[in-house]
Amino acid sequence: MTDSTTHNIVETFAVGFGSNMGNRFHNIMQARQYWENNGAIWDLRHSELVESAPWGPIPQDPYINAVSVFSTSLTAEEVLAECLRIEQIMGRTRQVRFGPRVIDLDLLLGSVTVIDRDDLVLPHPRLHERGFVLQPLVAIWPDAWHVTAGCTVSELWTRWKHSVTHPEDFVWDPKARSGLFSQTRREKV
């Protein structure tokens, strides 16, 4: 494990993007532009956009999701701070958990750093459960190692595809483990 306060280490990070309010495509492109203008990162790669059903108990529109991967000498804390800064600039408000979002930026994975604190967990603690993040991540960084899962993100994506039906087949069940989706199918009317 690397001390995330060390500034001279070059590390690769993955950041997830999501938007389901307003012009979702524009919101993702605008958030990407902030990263492209950040002089502290290089080797920036963007995934294609993926549309997905929303997570959580709040009725809302579908999301557009994407992932970007880049190299930097910034610490994980500094990358997270930049995510929060971009969200704030773009008008993100945190009123309801799992609620609609103009933009949502999540620090997903680092190539070196592992953190388990109240304010930051890296790798992201629910990365392995989210196909809408795994799919675009695998497209641009398939051999990324998920240290806590003990496998590559490609292997996580394969496991996810084989263990979960499509998110649109899920309904929200507040009694389900950790408030996740249950595997109860919606009735087709």
N, C-alpha and C positions, 0 to 999 in steps of 0.2 A: 504494500500500500504506500502511496506517495502522499506526503504532506502537501495539501492543496494550497498552502501559502507560499510554496516555492515558485518564484516567478521566472526562472530561467529554463524551465522545462517546456519543450514544444510538445503540445498534445493535440489530438484530434477530438473534437466534440461533435455531437449530433444534437440539433435543436428541432423540435416539432412545432409546426404551425397549424392553427385551426381557426376557422371563422364560420359563423352561421348567421351573421347580421349584416344588413346592407349589401353592398356589392362584394360578396365573398372573395371572388377572384381578385378584385382590386385590392382588398385588404391584405391578402397573402402577398401579392406583388409589392405592395408598399412596405410591408414588414421585411421582405427579402431585400428591398432597396436599402433599408437602414443597415442591414448586415453587410451588403456590398460596399457601402460607404465607410465601413469601419476599418480604419487603417491598421488595426492590431490583428487582423485575421488574413489568411491567404489560403490558396487551394480550395476555394469555396465551390461546392457542388450542390445543386438543387435537384430534388426529385420532381417527378411529375405530380400533378394534383390528383387527389383521390376524394371522391364524394362518399360520405358515410352518414349513417343514422346517428342521431345524438345519443349520448350516454345520459342516464339519470332520470329522475321522476318528473322533470319539468317538460311539458309539451313545448316543442320548438322545432325550427326548421333544420334540415340536414346541414352538415358541415362540409366544408372543403378542407382537406388536410394535406400537408406536405412536410417534408423533412429537408433540412440543409445540413451539410457536413463541412467542417472547415478545420484548418490547423491554426494554432495560436500559442502565444506564450502567456495569455491571460489565464488566471486561475479559474476553477469551476465557479467560485463565488463571484468573480468578475463577470463571467459569462452569464450567470443567473441575474446579476444586477443589470446587465445590458438587456436581457429579456424583459425584465420588469420595467425598465426605462422605456423601451419601445412600446410595450403595452400601454403605459401611461400616456405617452405622446399620442398614441392612436385612439385614446378615449376608452380604454378598458376600465370597467368598474367591476368590483367584486362584491355584488350584492347577494347573490344566491349561488350556493355550491351546485355545480353541474348546470348552471343557467346559461342562457344565450350569451354569446361573446362576439364583439367586433373582431377581436384578435386574441388568441391564446398562444403563448409561447412557452414550451416546456423544454428544459434541459434534460435530454434523454440518456445520454451515454458519453463517457469519456474513454479514451484509449488507455489511460494510465490511472486516473484518479478514481478512488472509491470513497464515498462519504456516507455515513449513516448518523445524521443529526436531526434534531427536531426541525430545523430550518432548511435542510437540504439533504436529500437522499439521492445518491448517484451510484449505479444506474437507477433510473426512474423506477419507483417501486411497482408500477403497474404496466410497465413496458410490455412484458410478456403476455398481457391480457388484451392488448389493443392492436387488433389487426390493421386498423386505420393508420397506425404509426409504423408497425412492422413492415407492411407492404412497401411504402415508399422508402423506408430505411434500407431494406434489403436491396432495393434497386440501385442504390448509390454507395452502400458500404456493407456488402454481404458478408464479409469476413470479420466484421467487428465482433470482438469477444465480449460477451456478457458474463462478467466474472461471477456474479452471484448465482446465475443459472448454470454456469459451467459449460457453455456452448456458444456457438456463433449466433448472430441474429438470424442468419439463414435457417439454422436448425430451429430456432424459436418460431419463425414464420411457418415452417413445415409443421411443427407440432400444433400451432394455433389453427392452421387450415384443417388439420385432421381431427381436432378436438372440439371445434365450435362450429355451429351452423351460422349462417349469415346473420349479422346483427339485426336486420329488418325482421327476422323471425323471432326475436326476443321481445318480451314485454317487461316493463319495470316491475320488480317485486321487492318491496322494501324489507321483506323478511329474509331475502336471499343473503347468503354469506357476504359480508362486507358491503351490503347494499348494491351488489352487482346485478346484472341481468340474470333472470332465471331462464331456464330453457323451455319455458311454456310457450307454445306457439300461439300466435294470434289467430283468432277465428276469421276466416275470409268471408266477407259479406257479399 
